[in-house]
Amino acid sequence: MIQLSKVSPLLPETYIPWDDEPDSDTLFMPEKLVSLEGHKLWDTLSKSQQIEIGRLEVVQVMYSCAWIRTTVLYN
């Protein structure tokens, strides 16, 4: 997997369509994977707040993966 990453890296600059605006109801990951889903606090949030939490959690996962890949590849 590390060798594949070196040969064919997945570059966020080209892979993610940064210029496209997401729809207001776009889920960034399945609700069952969001950390608060199933908690009583989840039910008090509006749909847009639930979507925003999912978006922020996806960004954190992507950042963590990029950091780990960078650490493994270049150290």
KABELSUL-V232852 format. One record per residue. N is the residue number from 0. BURIAL is I if it has 24 or more other ideal C-beta (glycine too) atoms within 12 Angstrom, else O. Layout:
# KABELSUL-V232852
{{N	BURIAL} {N	BURIAL}}
This chain:
# KABELSUL-V232852
{{0	O} {1	O} {2	O} {3	O} {4	O} {5	O} {6	O} {7	O} {8	O} {9	O} {10	O} {11	O} {12	O} {13	O} {14	O} {15	O} {16	O} {17	O} {18	O} {19	O} {20	O} {21	O} {22	O} {23	O} {24	O} {25	O} {26	O} {27	I} {28	O} {29	O} {30	O} {31	O} {32	O} {33	I} {34	O} {35	O} {36	O} {37	O} {38	O} {39	O} {40	O} {41	O} {42	O} {43	O} {44	O} {45	O} {46	O} {47	O} {48	O} {49	I} {50	I} {51	O} {52	I} {53	I} {54	O} {55	O} {56	I} {57	I} {58	O} {59	O} {60	O} {61	O} {62	O} {63	O} {64	O} {65	O} {66	O} {67	O} {68	O} {69	O} {70	O} {71	O} {72	O} {73	O} {74	O}}
